[in-house]
Amino acid sequence: MKICVLVKEVPDAAVEKQIDTATKRLDRSGEKNLNPFDTHAIEAAMQLKEGGALEVEEVVAVTMGPGSAVRALHKAVSLGADRSVHLSDDALANSDVCATGYALSKVLEAESPDLVLLGQQSDDGECYTIGAVLADHLKMPSLTQVINMEVNDGKLRCERQAEYGYDTVDVELPAVISVGDAINEPRYPSLKAIMGAKKRPLETKSISDAGIEAGRVGSAGSRTSVLAINPPPAKQPGEVIEDDDTDETVEKIVGWLEERKLLA
Amino acid sequence: MSGILTYALHHEGAFNKNSLGAVSEGARLAEEIGGQAAAMVVGGDDLTDDLCASLGNYGATKVYRARAPEGLAQPVVDAMAKVIKDDGYGYALFGGGLLGFEIGAGLTARLSAGVTMEVTAVKAQDGRLVAERPILQDTAIVDVEYVGDTGIIIGRLNAFDVAAPGDGTAEVVDVDVQLEEHSTRAVMVKRGEQRGADVNIEDAELLVAGGRGLGKSEGFDLCEDLAGALGGAVAATRAVVDAGWYPYAAQIGQTGKTVAPKLYLAAGISGAIQHKVGMQSSENIVAINKDPNAPIFEYSDLGVVGDLNKILPKLTEAVKAKRGG
């Protein structure tokens, strides 16, 4: 069977994120990292492959993004993916969730995976929705925020937290599963894997290669439009203490609590 | 198309608070832009006529009831897509919560509809709805409008207030939904399982909350000692609950509890949005974290940058001394 893992390049946490005032979209320059949440999805794929309960022939990393996004694919391959697919086309710029989900679903359709894995959210736009969007396009059962996944009688027995506690759900394959970050501790890539990553097969697809209708992606295909960007309501900044001398720090905290009558 | 269709989640014969907030918000907005303020309920026999009609107390004029498996998103996507197509609703609205995210996302694909998530406010403008959505760790808020026939609005947890119940009654309409084949291929085995000890954090006036920064399960001893000294209780983030460090009943945030104590002391919590939504109404927020860039410092009243292993034990002793003497 084949597992596709969706990965994404996100801004480095150290780079200050900002909005491009012309396009009213996230300024994606300065991006360089694989979304940390995605490493859990890759690890989950590797554990299924190594676990032996399913016969996993291939783990394929898939991304959509500009040329620089190959770095996320290289990282994914260094963590264990066998090959990668890069959907890249200028026409995809400024796609919203609806357009992105459609575009990625076309790439996945061509791959015809038995399992699609994603991280629980991206580190930038906080779009934890893409897994469920893909599942509807692909007509596969789906679950998000999965923190435990076991193969049981050819199905995936998944656990997650929902509104009323922990739910256990049996999901038949093929399926789309978003994993939570508690599902595993991702491994570190070996130096050899990092060095070898660039030599693994990487296929770059344009929208026409993937059979994507140009009118359904990019700004033209998006179903949301940003009217304005505003600052959040001003909040009085809190007091901050740097702990140089712990006795002094504790004295300050206690004083602060006493002033507010919290130590009565 | 006009009218708003709001999803109302229920469990064991009662509606979810965030769903009631969304129903209230849907009613308010429908009044402004016109059309029905309808609600969608999906489940089994506990969805009695009376229970469904009670959504009228929060302003719903019509309640669509579909008999289908509960607690999973895809059957609800099928039901809502049918109602939206058949009766022509312009918007689908969801309160905060995991299922709302999944259902809204599924509808986005099914209806080729625009979606906004983590929405904190919705306003009517020229007969259409505009969603306010905070982005970039809440450092900016974007106003988003929808293009096309349908807009999907997924609220942030606690974004929509529950209206004071009135005496309205909603018309209850049964919907016969043919589930998609894929919607039947995920099956609930066990729902709503509580794990770990049953602790009560919602009534505590002082809470000491622990996160990943505690380093290990035993780190919670420090929180328990301090909570004991303060006369409060201990809460936890999702990350540490999922890691098995602390019981589920103590969890704050998106899929956990929402609290507003007099004091919320966060130890080793970075303060992601999913945590913030569960505690931001606390009267006094104190954060101790070794990372000066932790988002929690953006919304704490007193921030302490330092090693909690050094600070917490001494703070516990000092609090004991004060309260004892």
Chai-1 contact restraints between the chains, C-beta under 6 A:
chainA,res_idxA,chainB,res_idxB,connection_type,confidence,min_distance_angstrom,max_distance_angstrom,comment,restraint_id
A,K17,B,L136,contact,1.0,0.0,6.0,A-B,restraint_1
A,V97,B,V115,contact,1.0,0.0,6.0,A-B,restraint_2
A,C98,B,T108,contact,1.0,0.0,6.0,A-B,restraint_3
A,C98,B,G114,contact,1.0,0.0,6.0,A-B,restraint_4
A,G101,B,A109,contact,1.0,0.0,6.0,A-B,restraint_5
A,T129,B,F101,contact,1.0,0.0,6.0,A-B,restraint_6
A,T129,B,A105,contact,1.0,0.0,6.0,A-B,restraint_7
A,T129,B,M117,contact,1.0,0.0,6.0,A-B,restraint_8
A,A132,B,E102,contact,1.0,0.0,6.0,A-B,restraint_9
A,A132,B,A105,contact,1.0,0.0,6.0,A-B,restraint_10
A,A132,B,G106,contact,1.0,0.0,6.0,A-B,restraint_11
A,V133,B,A105,contact,1.0,0.0,6.0,A-B,restraint_12
A,V133,B,T108,contact,1.0,0.0,6.0,A-B,restraint_13
A,V133,B,A109,contact,1.0,0.0,6.0,A-B,restraint_14
A,D136,B,G106,contact,1.0,0.0,6.0,A-B,restraint_15
A,D136,B,A109,contact,1.0,0.0,6.0,A-B,restraint_16
A,D136,B,R110,contact,1.0,0.0,6.0,A-B,restraint_17
A,H137,B,A109,contact,1.0,0.0,6.0,A-B,restraint_18
A,K139,B,H182,contact,1.0,0.0,6.0,A-B,restraint_19
A,M140,B,H182,contact,1.0,0.0,6.0,A-B,restraint_20
A,P141,B,H182,contact,1.0,0.0,6.0,A-B,restraint_21
A,P141,B,R185,contact,1.0,0.0,6.0,A-B,restraint_22
A,P141,B,A186,contact,1.0,0.0,6.0,A-B,restraint_23
A,T144,B,E102,contact,1.0,0.0,6.0,A-B,restraint_24
A,I147,B,D242,contact,1.0,0.0,6.0,A-B,restraint_25
A,Q161,B,T255,contact,1.0,0.0,6.0,A-B,restraint_26
A,A162,B,L98,contact,1.0,0.0,6.0,A-B,restraint_27
A,E163,B,G97,contact,1.0,0.0,6.0,A-B,restraint_28
A,Y164,B,H11,contact,1.0,0.0,6.0,A-B,restraint_29
A,Y164,B,G192,contact,1.0,0.0,6.0,A-B,restraint_30
A,G165,B,G192,contact,1.0,0.0,6.0,A-B,restraint_31
A,G165,B,E193,contact,1.0,0.0,6.0,A-B,restraint_32
A,G165,B,Q194,contact,1.0,0.0,6.0,A-B,restraint_33
A,Y166,B,E193,contact,1.0,0.0,6.0,A-B,restraint_34
A,Y166,B,R195,contact,1.0,0.0,6.0,A-B,restraint_35
A,D167,B,R191,contact,1.0,0.0,6.0,A-B,restraint_36
A,T168,B,V189,contact,1.0,0.0,6.0,A-B,restraint_37
A,T168,B,K190,contact,1.0,0.0,6.0,A-B,restraint_38
A,V169,B,A186,contact,1.0,0.0,6.0,A-B,restraint_39
A,V169,B,M188,contact,1.0,0.0,6.0,A-B,restraint_40
A,D170,B,V187,contact,1.0,0.0,6.0,A-B,restraint_41
A,D170,B,V189,contact,1.0,0.0,6.0,A-B,restraint_42
A,V171,B,A186,contact,1.0,0.0,6.0,A-B,restraint_43
A,E172,B,R185,contact,1.0,0.0,6.0,A-B,restraint_44
A,A182,B,D242,contact,1.0,0.0,6.0,A-B,restraint_45
A,A182,B,A243,contact,1.0,0.0,6.0,A-B,restraint_46
A,R223,B,A113,contact,1.0,0.0,6.0,A-B,restraint_47
A,R223,B,G114,contact,1.0,0.0,6.0,A-B,restraint_48
A,R223,B,V147,contact,1.0,0.0,6.0,A-B,restraint_49
A,R223,B,G148,contact,1.0,0.0,6.0,A-B,restraint_50
A,T224,B,G114,contact,1.0,0.0,6.0,A-B,restraint_51
A,T224,B,V144,contact,1.0,0.0,6.0,A-B,restraint_52
A,S225,B,E145,contact,1.0,0.0,6.0,A-B,restraint_53
A,S225,B,V147,contact,1.0,0.0,6.0,A-B,restraint_54
A,V226,B,V142,contact,1.0,0.0,6.0,A-B,restraint_55
A,V226,B,V144,contact,1.0,0.0,6.0,A-B,restraint_56
A,L227,B,D143,contact,1.0,0.0,6.0,A-B,restraint_57
A,L227,B,E145,contact,1.0,0.0,6.0,A-B,restraint_58
A,A228,B,D143,contact,1.0,0.0,6.0,A-B,restraint_59
A,I229,B,A140,contact,1.0,0.0,6.0,A-B,restraint_60
A,I229,B,V142,contact,1.0,0.0,6.0,A-B,restraint_61
A,N230,B,I141,contact,1.0,0.0,6.0,A-B,restraint_62
A,P232,B,D138,contact,1.0,0.0,6.0,A-B,restraint_63
A,P232,B,I141,contact,1.0,0.0,6.0,A-B,restraint_64
A,G238,B,S300,contact,1.0,0.0,6.0,A-B,restraint_65
A,G238,B,D301,contact,1.0,0.0,6.0,A-B,restraint_66
A,G238,B,L302,contact,1.0,0.0,6.0,A-B,restraint_67
A,G238,B,G303,contact,1.0,0.0,6.0,A-B,restraint_68
A,E239,B,L302,contact,1.0,0.0,6.0,A-B,restraint_69
A,V240,B,G303,contact,1.0,0.0,6.0,A-B,restraint_70
A,I241,B,V304,contact,1.0,0.0,6.0,A-B,restraint_71
A,E242,B,V305,contact,1.0,0.0,6.0,A-B,restraint_72
A,D243,B,G306,contact,1.0,0.0,6.0,A-B,restraint_73
A,T246,B,K310,contact,1.0,0.0,6.0,A-B,restraint_74
A,T246,B,I311,contact,1.0,0.0,6.0,A-B,restraint_75
A,T246,B,K314,contact,1.0,0.0,6.0,A-B,restraint_76
A,V250,B,K314,contact,1.0,0.0,6.0,A-B,restraint_77
A,V250,B,L315,contact,1.0,0.0,6.0,A-B,restraint_78
A,V250,B,A318,contact,1.0,0.0,6.0,A-B,restraint_79
A,I253,B,L315,contact,1.0,0.0,6.0,A-B,restraint_80
A,V254,B,A318,contact,1.0,0.0,6.0,A-B,restraint_81
A,W256,B,L302,contact,1.0,0.0,6.0,A-B,restraint_82
A,R260,B,N284,contact,1.0,0.0,6.0,A-B,restraint_83
A,L262,B,L263,contact,1.0,0.0,6.0,A-B,restraint_84
A,L263,B,K322,contact,1.0,0.0,6.0,A-B,restraint_85
A,L263,B,R323,contact,1.0,0.0,6.0,A-B,restraint_86
